[in-house]
Amino acid sequence: MSQSRKEKVCIKTRKVFDWVTRPVELPLISVNDDELDKIFDCDGKTDDICRFLKKQGHTRDVTVNCFLSDKDGDRIDPNEKSKSFLCMEISPLDKRQDVKVNLPNGDEVTLQKVKVLVKGFVTVELLDANDMVICESKPIPFATAQTFILCAPEGTELDCHVNFFECDATLVCTDVFSQLDVSISFCLDIQMEADVKLEVEAKICKPREELTEAINACDNNMRFPQQCPEIFPVH
């Protein structure tokens, strides 16, 4: 057979049934006064962090840095496997709620509601003018639950990634109060997948836009669900 001749093949592969991305910005985490003192242990004992910095002569030259960490405060990559950073489905796999949705072209389809939990830790470090670490906080936990409307029929599994993570922190020291503010934002990459056998012609794909408009929940007209998607077309 000529090497240039094309042939049809049947492959067993991991099929993506749906794929979306979503930017997530968590509510501001604020820690102040006594609670703030508990997460910093700069000189081997619990102390007022602002008073500690003043004693060390760091009142104006301190840089506050924040990063994703494990439960021990060690820096981690969100794309690497870690027990301290979770991105997992929390909805029942066999009882995902069906939701009727209008597509932009007016068609009606039945999709599923998928709840995703993202949970981890961030650590705050204080740097001097030479970028040397003066003090580091204990790991600060964060969590969020996000709901997606996806093509997620029974048998599909969630593949969740965080392909961008940003953490910013600000330490405020005044004569009245001391406060640490931490803001966290990231991008969730969500895919619903299953192992299938396919005969395919392929091209590069990318995430679709999220659908935000659902049909009235009180609409109880009986309808047969449309295929979502056509997973085994006959030619």
TORPA-4810 file (N, C-alpha, C, O; in nm, 3 decimals):
<nodes>
NODE_1_0.085_-0.120_0.000_0.000_0.000_0.000_0.088_0.125_0.000_0.185_0.133_0.075_M
NODE_2_0.054_0.221_-0.084_0.130_0.344_-0.090_0.119_0.419_0.042_0.012_0.427_0.101_S
NODE_3_0.233_0.476_0.089_0.234_0.549_0.215_0.154_0.678_0.208_0.112_0.732_0.311_Q
NODE_4_0.131_0.729_0.084_0.057_0.854_0.069_-0.093_0.833_0.066_-0.170_0.929_0.071_S
NODE_5_-0.135_0.705_0.058_-0.278_0.676_0.050_-0.342_0.683_0.188_-0.291_0.628_0.285_R
NODE_6_-0.456_0.752_0.195_-0.526_0.763_0.322_-0.616_0.641_0.342_-0.665_0.583_0.246_K
NODE_7_-0.635_0.604_0.466_-0.724_0.494_0.499_-0.804_0.526_0.624_-0.760_0.604_0.709_E
NODE_8_-0.921_0.467_0.635_-1.003_0.486_0.752_-0.956_0.391_0.862_-0.925_0.275_0.836_K
NODE_9_-0.953_0.441_0.983_-0.911_0.359_1.095_-1.009_0.375_1.210_-1.076_0.478_1.222_V
NODE_10_-1.019_0.272_1.295_-1.101_0.278_1.415_-1.006_0.284_1.534_-0.919_0.199_1.548_C
NODE_11_-1.022_0.385_1.619_-0.932_0.403_1.732_-1.009_0.404_1.863_-1.125_0.445_1.869_I
NODE_12_-0.942_0.358_1.967_-0.995_0.373_2.102_-0.923_0.490_2.165_-0.800_0.492_2.172_K
NODE_13_-0.999_0.589_2.209_-0.936_0.712_2.258_-1.022_0.778_2.366_-1.135_0.736_2.392_T
NODE_14_-0.966_0.879_2.427_-1.037_0.958_2.526_-1.109_1.070_2.452_-1.044_1.160_2.399_R
NODE_15_-1.242_1.065_2.449_-1.319_1.165_2.374_-1.362_1.278_2.466_-1.406_1.255_2.578_K
NODE_16_-1.350_1.401_2.416_-1.397_1.519_2.488_-1.541_1.546_2.446_-1.567_1.580_2.330_V
NODE_17_-1.637_1.531_2.540_-1.777_1.554_2.512_-1.812_1.703_2.522_-1.901_1.751_2.453_F
NODE_18_-1.741_1.775_2.609_-1.763_1.919_2.622_-1.638_1.982_2.682_-1.560_1.915_2.751_D
NODE_19_-1.620_2.111_2.655_-1.497_2.179_2.699_-1.525_2.328_2.712_-1.562_2.394_2.615_W
NODE_20_-1.505_2.382_2.832_-1.520_2.525_2.856_-1.408_2.572_2.948_-1.345_2.493_3.018_V
NODE_21_-1.384_2.701_2.945_-1.291_2.764_3.040_-1.365_2.877_3.110_-1.455_2.939_3.053_T
NODE_22_-1.326_2.903_3.234_-1.393_3.009_3.310_-1.293_3.081_3.400_-1.222_3.016_3.477_R
NODE_23_-1.286_3.215_3.392_-1.206_3.290_3.489_-1.279_3.295_3.623_-1.399_3.320_3.627_P
NODE_24_-1.207_3.271_3.730_-1.266_3.270_3.864_-1.189_3.368_3.952_-1.066_3.364_3.959_V
NODE_25_-1.262_3.456_4.019_-1.202_3.548_4.115_-1.268_3.527_4.250_-1.389_3.549_4.265_E
NODE_26_-1.191_3.486_4.349_-1.247_3.455_4.480_-1.273_3.583_4.560_-1.207_3.684_4.538_L
NODE_27_-1.368_3.578_4.653_-1.387_3.693_4.743_-1.257_3.723_4.820_-1.180_3.632_4.852_P
NODE_28_-1.235_3.850_4.849_-1.114_3.892_4.918_-1.102_3.823_5.054_-1.197_3.821_5.132_L
NODE_29_-0.985_3.767_5.081_-0.957_3.709_5.213_-0.890_3.816_5.297_-0.783_3.865_5.262_I
NODE_30_-0.953_3.853_5.410_-0.897_3.954_5.499_-0.872_3.893_5.636_-0.960_3.832_5.697_S
NODE_31_-0.749_3.911_5.684_-0.710_3.863_5.816_-0.658_3.982_5.894_-0.571_4.055_5.845_V
NODE_32_-0.709_4.003_6.017_-0.665_4.122_6.090_-0.645_4.094_6.238_-0.692_3.995_6.294_N
NODE_33_-0.573_4.187_6.299_-0.550_4.192_6.444_-0.504_4.057_6.500_-0.401_4.005_6.456_D
NODE_34_-0.578_3.999_6.595_-0.534_3.878_6.661_-0.519_3.761_6.565_-0.425_3.682_6.576_D
NODE_35_-0.613_3.749_6.468_-0.604_3.640_6.371_-0.480_3.654_6.284_-0.420_3.554_6.244_E
NODE_36_-0.442_3.776_6.254_-0.323_3.800_6.174_-0.198_3.754_6.248_-0.107_3.696_6.188_L
NODE_37_-0.192_3.780_6.379_-0.077_3.739_6.458_-0.059_3.587_6.459_0.053_3.537_6.472_D
NODE_38_-0.171_3.514_6.446_-0.165_3.368_6.453_-0.103_3.304_6.330_-0.048_3.195_6.338_K
NODE_39_-0.111_3.372_6.214_-0.059_3.309_6.093_0.086_3.345_6.064_0.148_3.288_5.974_I
NODE_40_0.143_3.440_6.140_0.284_3.475_6.124_0.360_3.435_6.250_0.317_3.462_6.362_F
NODE_41_0.474_3.370_6.230_0.560_3.328_6.341_0.703_3.362_6.301_0.782_3.273_6.266_D
NODE_42_0.735_3.490_6.305_0.859_3.538_6.244_0.982_3.520_6.331_1.093_3.505_6.279_C
NODE_43_0.966_3.521_6.462_1.083_3.513_6.549_1.072_3.397_6.650_1.128_3.401_6.759_D
NODE_44_0.997_3.294_6.607_0.985_3.177_6.693_0.877_3.187_6.798_0.862_3.097_6.880_G
NODE_45_0.802_3.294_6.795_0.691_3.309_6.888_0.584_3.395_6.824_0.611_3.472_6.731_K
NODE_46_0.462_3.380_6.874_0.353_3.460_6.821_0.375_3.607_6.858_0.391_3.641_6.976_T
NODE_47_0.375_3.693_6.758_0.402_3.834_6.783_0.322_3.916_6.684_0.280_3.866_6.580_D
NODE_48_0.302_4.041_6.716_0.238_4.134_6.624_0.330_4.154_6.505_0.442_4.203_6.521_D
NODE_49_0.284_4.116_6.383_0.370_4.120_6.265_0.415_4.262_6.234_0.529_4.284_6.193_I
NODE_50_0.327_4.359_6.254_0.364_4.497_6.227_0.470_4.546_6.326_0.563_4.617_6.288_C
NODE_51_0.455_4.508_6.453_0.554_4.545_6.553_0.688_4.477_6.524_0.794_4.537_6.541_R
NODE_52_0.682_4.352_6.478_0.804_4.280_6.443_0.879_4.350_6.329_1.001_4.367_6.337_F
NODE_53_0.807_4.390_6.225_0.870_4.457_6.112_0.932_4.591_6.154_1.039_4.628_6.106_L
NODE_54_0.864_4.661_6.244_0.916_4.789_6.291_1.044_4.768_6.371_1.138_4.847_6.359_K
NODE_55_1.048_4.663_6.454_1.168_4.633_6.532_1.286_4.601_6.440_1.400_4.637_6.469_K
NODE_56_1.256_4.533_6.330_1.362_4.495_6.236_1.400_4.608_6.141_1.490_4.592_6.058_Q
NODE_57_1.332_4.721_6.152_1.363_4.835_6.066_1.301_4.825_5.928_1.342_4.896_5.837_G
NODE_58_1.201_4.738_5.913_1.134_4.722_5.783_0.996_4.785_5.790_0.897_4.715_5.811_H
NODE_59_0.990_4.913_5.772_0.861_4.982_5.776_0.815_5.028_5.639_0.696_5.042_5.615_T
NODE_60_0.910_5.052_5.548_0.873_5.102_5.416_0.925_5.017_5.301_0.877_5.029_5.188_R
NODE_61_1.023_4.930_5.327_1.087_4.857_5.219_1.040_4.713_5.206_1.106_4.633_5.139_D
NODE_62_0.928_4.678_5.267_0.880_4.540_5.264_0.794_4.515_5.139_0.703_4.593_5.109_V
NODE_63_0.824_4.406_5.069_0.741_4.361_4.957_0.662_4.240_5.002_0.717_4.147_5.062_T
NODE_64_0.534_4.241_4.973_0.446_4.130_5.012_0.419_4.044_4.890_0.369_4.092_4.789_V
NODE_65_0.453_3.916_4.899_0.437_3.822_4.788_0.345_3.708_4.831_0.340_3.673_4.949_N
NODE_66_0.273_3.652_4.735_0.177_3.546_4.765_0.188_3.439_4.658_0.204_3.471_4.540_C
NODE_67_0.180_3.311_4.697_0.193_3.203_4.599_0.111_3.080_4.640_0.082_3.060_4.758_F
NODE_68_0.076_2.999_4.541_0.005_2.873_4.566_0.102_2.777_4.634_0.216_2.761_4.591_L
NODE_69_0.054_2.712_4.743_0.143_2.626_4.819_0.070_2.498_4.860_-0.051_2.486_4.843_S
NODE_70_0.147_2.403_4.915_0.085_2.285_4.973_0.053_2.314_5.120_0.070_2.427_5.165_D
NODE_71_0.008_2.213_5.193_-0.034_2.234_5.331_0.084_2.267_5.423_0.064_2.311_5.536_K
NODE_72_0.209_2.246_5.373_0.328_2.277_5.452_0.390_2.411_5.415_0.491_2.452_5.474_D
NODE_73_0.330_2.481_5.318_0.381_2.611_5.278_0.482_2.608_5.165_0.540_2.712_5.133_G
NODE_74_0.506_2.492_5.105_0.599_2.481_4.993_0.529_2.515_4.862_0.416_2.473_4.839_D
NODE_75_0.596_2.592_4.778_0.539_2.638_4.652_0.507_2.518_4.561_0.588_2.425_4.551_R
NODE_76_0.392_2.519_4.495_0.354_2.413_4.403_0.302_2.472_4.273_0.263_2.589_4.267_I
NODE_77_0.301_2.388_4.169_0.246_2.425_4.040_0.103_2.369_4.033_0.084_2.250_4.060_D
NODE_78_0.002_2.451_3.996_-0.136_2.400_3.992_-0.157_2.288_3.891_-0.254_2.213_3.902_P
NODE_79_-0.067_2.277_3.792_-0.080_2.173_3.691_-0.021_2.039_3.736_-0.039_1.938_3.669_N
NODE_80_0.050_2.039_3.849_0.109_1.915_3.898_0.017_1.851_4.002_-0.057_1.920_4.072_E
NODE_81_0.023_1.718_4.011_-0.060_1.646_4.106_-0.013_1.677_4.248_0.106_1.665_4.280_K
NODE_82_-0.107_1.718_4.333_-0.075_1.746_4.472_-0.199_1.721_4.557_-0.309_1.763_4.520_S
NODE_83_-0.182_1.653_4.670_-0.294_1.628_4.761_-0.341_1.756_4.827_-0.451_1.761_4.884_K
NODE_84_-0.260_1.861_4.821_-0.295_1.988_4.885_-0.373_2.080_4.792_-0.421_2.185_4.835_S
NODE_85_-0.385_2.042_4.665_-0.460_2.125_4.570_-0.557_2.035_4.495_-0.516_1.946_4.421_F
NODE_86_-0.687_2.060_4.513_-0.790_1.973_4.456_-0.873_2.048_4.354_-0.906_2.165_4.372_L
NODE_87_-0.906_1.980_4.246_-1.003_2.027_4.148_-1.084_1.905_4.110_-1.037_1.823_4.031_C
NODE_88_-1.206_1.891_4.165_-1.280_1.766_4.152_-1.430_1.793_4.144_-1.478_1.896_4.189_M
NODE_89_-1.502_1.695_4.087_-1.647_1.706_4.080_-1.709_1.664_4.213_-1.667_1.566_4.274_E
NODE_90_-1.809_1.740_4.256_-1.877_1.706_4.381_-2.025_1.674_4.359_-2.098_1.646_4.454_I
NODE_91_-2.070_1.678_4.232_-2.206_1.635_4.203_-2.208_1.484_4.184_-2.108_1.427_4.141_S
NODE_92_-2.320_1.417_4.214_-2.327_1.271_4.197_-2.306_1.232_4.051_-2.375_1.284_3.963_P
NODE_93_-2.212_1.141_4.024_-2.178_1.107_3.886_-2.296_1.047_3.811_-2.312_1.070_3.691_L
NODE_94_-2.380_0.969_3.881_-2.491_0.901_3.814_-2.623_0.975_3.830_-2.727_0.926_3.786_D
NODE_95_-2.621_1.093_3.893_-2.745_1.168_3.915_-2.725_1.317_3.887_-2.778_1.401_3.959_K
NODE_96_-2.649_1.348_3.784_-2.635_1.488_3.746_-2.770_1.542_3.698_-2.842_1.476_3.624_R
NODE_97_-2.801_1.661_3.743_-2.931_1.720_3.711_-2.936_1.765_3.565_-2.845_1.834_3.518_Q
NODE_98_-3.042_1.725_3.493_-3.062_1.770_3.356_-3.113_1.914_3.355_-3.194_1.953_3.439_D
NODE_99_-3.064_1.991_3.259_-3.105_2.131_3.243_-3.131_2.156_3.096_-3.046_2.126_3.012_V
NODE_100_-3.248_2.211_3.062_-3.280_2.246_2.923_-3.225_2.385_2.894_-3.246_2.479_2.972_K
NODE_101_-3.156_2.397_2.782_-3.086_2.522_2.749_-3.117_2.561_2.605_-3.124_2.474_2.518_V
NODE_102_-3.134_2.690_2.579_-3.149_2.742_2.444_-3.012_2.778_2.387_-2.938_2.856_2.447_N
NODE_103_-2.979_2.723_2.274_-2.855_2.757_2.205_-2.871_2.892_2.135_-2.983_2.939_2.114_L
NODE_104_-2.758_2.956_2.099_-2.767_3.086_2.030_-2.850_3.082_1.902_-2.909_3.183_1.863_P
NODE_105_-2.856_2.964_1.835_-2.934_2.954_1.711_-3.081_2.924_1.737_-3.158_2.907_1.642_N
NODE_106_-3.122_2.917_1.865_-3.261_2.893_1.898_-3.296_2.750_1.929_-3.405_2.723_1.980_G
NODE_107_-3.207_2.656_1.898_-3.233_2.514_1.927_-3.232_2.490_2.077_-3.165_2.559_2.153_D
NODE_108_-3.308_2.390_2.118_-3.315_2.352_2.258_-3.243_2.219_2.279_-3.268_2.124_2.205_E
NODE_109_-3.155_2.212_2.378_-3.083_2.089_2.408_-3.091_2.062_2.558_-3.113_2.153_2.638_V
NODE_110_-3.072_1.936_2.594_-3.068_1.897_2.734_-2.924_1.872_2.774_-2.858_1.784_2.720_T
NODE_111_-2.875_1.950_2.869_-2.740_1.936_2.920_-2.747_1.896_3.067_-2.855_1.872_3.120_L
NODE_112_-2.631_1.889_3.132_-2.626_1.848_3.271_-2.554_1.952_3.357_-2.466_2.024_3.311_Q
NODE_113_-2.597_1.956_3.485_-2.535_2.047_3.580_-2.421_1.974_3.650_-2.440_1.868_3.708_K
NODE_114_-2.301_2.032_3.642_-2.181_1.972_3.701_-2.122_2.069_3.803_-2.090_2.183_3.769_V
NODE_115_-2.108_2.024_3.927_-2.052_2.107_4.033_-1.906_2.069_4.057_-1.874_1.951_4.072_K
NODE_116_-1.820_2.169_4.060_-1.676_2.147_4.070_-1.622_2.218_4.194_-1.651_2.336_4.217_V
NODE_117_-1.544_2.146_4.273_-1.480_2.202_4.392_-1.332_2.228_4.365_-1.260_2.139_4.319_L
NODE_118_-1.287_2.351_4.393_-1.145_2.385_4.386_-1.101_2.424_4.526_-1.162_2.510_4.589_V
NODE_119_-0.996_2.361_4.575_-0.956_2.380_4.714_-0.804_2.373_4.725_-0.741_2.287_4.664_K
NODE_120_-0.747_2.465_4.803_-0.602_2.464_4.818_-0.554_2.560_4.925_-0.630_2.601_5.013_G
NODE_121_-0.425_2.596_4.915_-0.362_2.686_5.012_-0.278_2.789_4.938_-0.225_2.763_4.830_F
NODE_122_-0.266_2.908_4.999_-0.169_3.007_4.954_-0.083_3.046_5.074_-0.128_3.042_5.188_V
NODE_123_0.039_3.085_5.046_0.132_3.129_5.151_0.181_3.269_5.117_0.211_3.299_5.001_T
NODE_124_0.190_3.353_5.217_0.235_3.491_5.200_0.376_3.504_5.256_0.404_3.458_5.367_V
NODE_125_0.466_3.566_5.178_0.601_3.590_5.225_0.632_3.739_5.221_0.586_3.810_5.132_E
NODE_126_0.710_3.784_5.319_0.752_3.924_5.328_0.898_3.932_5.291_0.982_3.863_5.349_L
NODE_127_0.930_4.018_5.194_1.066_4.030_5.141_1.122_4.168_5.174_1.050_4.267_5.178_L
NODE_128_1.255_4.172_5.198_1.319_4.301_5.222_1.360_4.364_5.090_1.325_4.314_4.984_D
NODE_129_1.434_4.473_5.097_1.472_4.547_4.976_1.562_4.466_4.884_1.572_4.495_4.765_A
NODE_130_1.628_4.362_4.939_1.716_4.276_4.860_1.646_4.146_4.818_1.711_4.051_4.775_N
NODE_131_1.514_4.144_4.831_1.433_4.028_4.796_1.466_3.905_4.881_1.448_3.792_4.836_D
NODE_132_1.514_3.928_5.001_1.537_3.819_5.096_1.413_3.803_5.183_1.351_3.901_5.224_M
NODE_133_1.377_3.678_5.212_1.257_3.650_5.289_1.278_3.688_5.436_1.368_3.636_5.502_V
NODE_134_1.196_3.780_5.485_1.201_3.820_5.625_1.115_3.726_5.710_1.155_3.683_5.818_I
NODE_135_0.998_3.696_5.657_0.903_3.614_5.732_0.804_3.552_5.634_0.778_3.608_5.527_C
NODE_136_0.750_3.437_5.671_0.655_3.367_5.587_0.534_3.327_5.672_0.549_3.287_5.788_E
NODE_137_0.417_3.338_5.615_0.295_3.303_5.688_0.274_3.153_5.690_0.337_3.079_5.614_S
NODE_138_0.184_3.109_5.776_0.136_2.972_5.768_0.046_2.963_5.644_-0.008_3.064_5.600_K
NODE_139_0.030_2.842_5.586_-0.057_2.830_5.469_-0.200_2.875_5.500_-0.256_2.839_5.604_P
NODE_140_-0.257_2.953_5.410_-0.393_3.007_5.425_-0.486_2.930_5.332_-0.465_2.933_5.211_I
NODE_141_-0.587_2.861_5.385_-0.674_2.780_5.299_-0.772_2.865_5.220_-0.813_2.973_5.264_P
NODE_142_-0.810_2.815_5.102_-0.915_2.878_5.022_-0.995_2.766_4.955_-0.947_2.654_4.940_F
NODE_143_-1.117_2.798_4.915_-1.202_2.700_4.847_-1.313_2.772_4.772_-1.356_2.880_4.813_A
NODE_144_-1.358_2.712_4.663_-1.473_2.764_4.590_-1.543_2.648_4.520_-1.478_2.552_4.478_T
NODE_145_-1.674_2.657_4.509_-1.753_2.560_4.434_-1.813_2.631_4.313_-1.881_2.733_4.328_A
NODE_146_-1.789_2.578_4.195_-1.836_2.637_4.071_-1.933_2.541_4.002_-1.908_2.420_3.998_Q
NODE_147_-2.043_2.594_3.948_-2.142_2.512_3.877_-2.134_2.539_3.728_-2.135_2.655_3.685_T
NODE_148_-2.127_2.432_3.649_-2.119_2.441_3.504_-2.238_2.368_3.441_-2.286_2.268_3.495_F
NODE_149_-2.286_2.418_3.327_-2.388_2.351_3.248_-2.317_2.292_3.126_-2.272_2.365_3.038_I
NODE_150_-2.308_2.158_3.122_-2.223_2.092_3.024_-2.295_1.972_2.961_-2.395_1.924_3.013_L
NODE_151_-2.241_1.927_2.849_-2.281_1.798_2.795_-2.204_1.693_2.875_-2.088_1.665_2.846_C
NODE_152_-2.271_1.635_2.974_-2.206_1.542_3.066_-2.294_1.420_3.090_-2.337_1.397_3.203_A
NODE_153_-2.323_1.341_2.985_-2.408_1.223_3.003_-2.344_1.121_3.095_-2.224_1.127_3.121_P
NODE_154_-2.425_1.028_3.145_-2.374_0.925_3.234_-2.261_0.849_3.166_-2.271_0.811_3.049_E
NODE_155_-2.153_0.827_3.239_-2.035_0.760_3.184_-1.920_0.854_3.157_-1.806_0.809_3.140_G
NODE_156_-1.948_0.985_3.152_-1.840_1.082_3.132_-1.779_1.119_3.267_-1.844_1.109_3.371_T
NODE_157_-1.654_1.162_3.263_-1.580_1.200_3.383_-1.520_1.339_3.366_-1.488_1.381_3.255_E
NODE_158_-1.506_1.408_3.479_-1.449_1.543_3.476_-1.297_1.538_3.466_-1.230_1.463_3.537_L
NODE_159_-1.242_1.619_3.375_-1.098_1.645_3.369_-1.080_1.793_3.395_-1.116_1.876_3.311_D
NODE_160_-1.024_1.827_3.510_-1.018_1.966_3.556_-0.874_2.012_3.567_-0.790_1.944_3.625_C
NODE_161_-0.846_2.128_3.511_-0.712_2.188_3.520_-0.723_2.336_3.554_-0.822_2.401_3.521_H
NODE_162_-0.623_2.387_3.621_-0.608_2.530_3.641_-0.488_2.573_3.558_-0.373_2.542_3.593_V
NODE_163_-0.513_2.644_3.449_-0.402_2.679_3.359_-0.349_2.820_3.381_-0.260_2.865_3.309_N
NODE_164_-0.403_2.889_3.482_-0.350_3.020_3.522_-0.387_3.041_3.667_-0.501_3.017_3.706_F
NODE_165_-0.291_3.086_3.748_-0.318_3.111_3.890_-0.243_3.237_3.932_-0.124_3.252_3.904_F
NODE_166_-0.315_3.328_3.998_-0.253_3.452_4.044_-0.300_3.483_4.185_-0.419_3.472_4.217_E
NODE_167_-0.206_3.520_4.270_-0.236_3.555_4.408_-0.165_3.686_4.442_-0.045_3.699_4.421_C
NODE_168_-0.241_3.782_4.494_-0.185_3.910_4.535_-0.216_3.933_4.682_-0.324_3.897_4.730_D
NODE_169_-0.122_3.994_4.753_-0.143_4.019_4.896_-0.095_4.159_4.933_0.001_4.211_4.876_A
NODE_170_-0.164_4.219_5.029_-0.129_4.352_5.080_-0.133_4.349_5.232_-0.230_4.304_5.291_T
NODE_171_-0.026_4.399_5.295_-0.022_4.409_5.440_-0.034_4.556_5.479_0.045_4.640_5.434_L
NODE_172_-0.133_4.586_5.563_-0.157_4.724_5.607_-0.124_4.734_5.755_-0.181_4.662_5.837_V
NODE_173_-0.032_4.824_5.790_0.005_4.847_5.930_-0.020_4.994_5.964_0.043_5.083_5.907_C
NODE_174_-0.111_5.019_6.057_-0.135_5.155_6.104_-0.138_5.154_6.256_-0.127_5.049_6.318_T
NODE_175_-0.151_5.272_6.315_-0.160_5.282_6.461_-0.293_5.227_6.513_-0.307_5.196_6.632_D
NODE_176_-0.392_5.214_6.423_-0.525_5.170_6.463_-0.544_5.020_6.446_-0.600_4.954_6.533_V
NODE_177_-0.498_4.966_6.334_-0.518_4.823_6.309_-0.409_4.771_6.215_-0.340_4.848_6.149_F
NODE_178_-0.397_4.638_6.211_-0.310_4.570_6.115_-0.397_4.470_6.039_-0.484_4.405_6.097_S
NODE_179_-0.372_4.458_5.909_-0.460_4.373_5.827_-0.384_4.320_5.706_-0.305_4.391_5.644_Q
NODE_180_-0.411_4.193_5.673_-0.357_4.130_5.553_-0.473_4.099_5.460_-0.568_4.032_5.499_L
NODE_181_-0.465_4.148_5.336_-0.567_4.121_5.234_-0.505_4.034_5.124_-0.398_4.064_5.072_D
NODE_182_-0.574_3.926_5.090_-0.526_3.832_4.989_-0.633_3.816_4.882_-0.748_3.783_4.913_V
NODE_183_-0.596_3.839_4.757_-0.688_3.817_4.645_-0.635_3.704_4.558_-0.515_3.696_4.532_S
NODE_184_-0.726_3.618_4.514_-0.690_3.499_4.436_-0.775_3.494_4.310_-0.897_3.510_4.317_I
NODE_185_-0.712_3.472_4.197_-0.784_3.453_4.072_-0.716_3.344_3.991_-0.594_3.326_3.999_S
NODE_186_-0.795_3.271_3.914_-0.738_3.163_3.831_-0.833_3.132_3.717_-0.946_3.181_3.713_F
NODE_187_-0.786_3.051_3.623_-0.866_3.010_3.509_-0.890_2.860_3.516_-0.795_2.782_3.519_C
NODE_188_-1.017_2.821_3.521_-1.054_2.680_3.524_-1.072_2.628_3.381_-1.142_2.689_3.300_L
NODE_189_-1.008_2.516_3.351_-1.021_2.447_3.223_-1.097_2.318_3.250_-1.044_2.226_3.313_D
NODE_190_-1.222_2.311_3.203_-1.312_2.201_3.237_-1.345_2.119_3.113_-1.392_2.174_3.013_I
NODE_191_-1.321_1.988_3.120_-1.357_1.897_3.011_-1.433_1.779_3.067_-1.403_1.729_3.175_Q
NODE_192_-1.534_1.732_2.992_-1.604_1.609_3.024_-1.558_1.503_2.923_-1.567_1.525_2.802_M
NODE_193_-1.509_1.391_2.973_-1.444_1.293_2.887_-1.494_1.152_2.914_-1.550_1.123_3.020_E
NODE_194_-1.473_1.063_2.815_-1.500_0.920_2.831_-1.421_0.845_2.725_-1.388_0.900_2.620_A
NODE_195_-1.390_0.719_2.753_-1.322_0.634_2.656_-1.423_0.585_2.552_-1.528_0.531_2.588_D
NODE_196_-1.392_0.603_2.424_-1.481_0.562_2.316_-1.399_0.501_2.202_-1.277_0.514_2.198_V
NODE_197_-1.469_0.433_2.110_-1.409_0.384_1.986_-1.467_0.466_1.872_-1.589_0.474_1.856_K
NODE_198_-1.380_0.529_1.792_-1.424_0.625_1.693_-1.357_0.603_1.557_-1.243_0.558_1.549_L
NODE_199_-1.431_0.636_1.453_-1.373_0.654_1.320_-1.382_0.804_1.293_-1.492_0.858_1.283_E
NODE_200_-1.267_0.871_1.281_-1.270_1.018_1.284_-1.191_1.081_1.170_-1.096_1.024_1.117_V
NODE_201_-1.235_1.202_1.136_-1.156_1.297_1.060_-1.141_1.417_1.152_-1.241_1.471_1.200_E
NODE_202_-1.019_1.459_1.176_-0.996_1.553_1.286_-0.946_1.689_1.239_-0.890_1.703_1.130_A
NODE_203_-0.969_1.790_1.326_-0.908_1.922_1.312_-0.889_1.977_1.452_-0.951_1.929_1.547_K
NODE_204_-0.805_2.078_1.465_-0.777_2.137_1.595_-0.905_2.200_1.651_-0.978_2.268_1.579_I
NODE_205_-0.931_2.177_1.780_-1.049_2.235_1.843_-1.008_2.322_1.961_-0.893_2.320_2.004_C
NODE_206_-1.103_2.397_2.011_-1.079_2.485_2.125_-1.207_2.495_2.207_-1.313_2.452_2.161_K
NODE_207_-1.200_2.551_2.330_-1.319_2.558_2.414_-1.430_2.639_2.348_-1.404_2.731_2.271_P
NODE_208_-1.555_2.602_2.380_-1.670_2.680_2.334_-1.701_2.789_2.435_-1.646_2.790_2.545_R
NODE_209_-1.789_2.881_2.397_-1.837_2.983_2.490_-1.937_2.919_2.586_-2.015_2.832_2.546_E
NODE_210_-1.937_2.962_2.714_-2.033_2.909_2.809_-2.174_2.956_2.776_-2.194_3.067_2.729_E
NODE_211_-2.272_2.868_2.802_-2.413_2.902_2.786_-2.467_2.948_2.920_-2.447_2.881_3.021_L
NODE_212_-2.534_3.062_2.921_-2.579_3.119_3.049_-2.730_3.126_3.061_-2.782_3.151_3.170_T
NODE_213_-2.802_3.104_2.951_-2.947_3.119_2.954_-3.015_2.982_2.955_-3.006_2.908_2.858_E
NODE_214_-3.082_2.949_3.064_-3.154_2.822_3.075_-3.303_2.846_3.056_-3.353_2.956_3.078_A
NODE_215_-3.374_2.741_3.013_-3.518_2.750_2.994_-3.587_2.753_3.130_-3.536_2.699_3.227_I
NODE_216_-3.704_2.817_3.136_-3.781_2.827_3.259_-3.793_2.692_3.326_-3.835_2.595_3.263_N
NODE_217_-3.756_2.684_3.454_-3.759_2.558_3.526_-3.901_2.505_3.545_-3.919_2.387_3.574_A
NODE_218_-4.003_2.592_3.529_-4.142_2.550_3.548_-4.203_2.495_3.419_-4.320_2.456_3.417_C
NODE_219_-4.126_2.492_3.312_-4.176_2.439_3.185_-4.173_2.287_3.192_-4.067_2.226_3.181_D
NODE_220_-4.291_2.224_3.212_-4.298_2.080_3.231_-4.349_2.006_3.108_-4.392_1.891_3.119_N
NODE_221_-4.345_2.068_2.992_-4.387_2.000_2.871_-4.295_1.882_2.844_-4.173_1.894_2.848_N
NODE_222_-4.356_1.767_2.816_-4.278_1.646_2.792_-4.210_1.655_2.655_-4.275_1.683_2.555_M
NODE_223_-4.081_1.631_2.652_-4.005_1.631_2.527_-3.903_1.519_2.533_-3.851_1.486_2.639_R
NODE_224_-3.876_1.460_2.417_-3.768_1.365_2.411_-3.636_1.441_2.402_-3.625_1.533_2.321_F
NODE_225_-3.535_1.407_2.484_-3.407_1.480_2.477_-3.336_1.454_2.346_-3.338_1.342_2.294_P
NODE_226_-3.275_1.558_2.293_-3.196_1.542_2.172_-3.063_1.475_2.205_-3.015_1.480_2.318_Q
NODE_227_-3.005_1.412_2.104_-2.875_1.351_2.123_-2.773_1.457_2.159_-2.777_1.568_2.104_Q
NODE_228_-2.683_1.426_2.251_-2.590_1.531_2.297_-2.454_1.471_2.328_-2.436_1.419_2.438_C
NODE_229_-2.359_1.475_2.238_-2.377_1.508_2.095_-2.403_1.380_2.016_-2.426_1.275_2.076_P
NODE_230_-2.400_1.385_1.883_-2.410_1.263_1.802_-2.278_1.189_1.816_-2.178_1.226_1.755_E
NODE_231_-2.280_1.084_1.898_-2.152_1.022_1.935_-2.113_0.906_1.847_-1.998_0.863_1.852_I
NODE_232_-2.206_0.853_1.762_-2.165_0.743_1.676_-2.240_0.754_1.544_-2.326_0.671_1.515_F
NODE_233_-2.209_0.857_1.463_-2.281_0.875_1.335_-2.256_0.759_1.240_-2.147_0.703_1.234_P
NODE_234_-2.361_0.724_1.166_-2.351_0.617_1.065_-2.338_0.683_0.930_-2.420_0.767_0.892_V
NODE_235_-2.235_0.644_0.857_-2.212_0.703_0.724_-2.267_0.612_0.616_-2.257_0.643_0.497_H
</nodes>
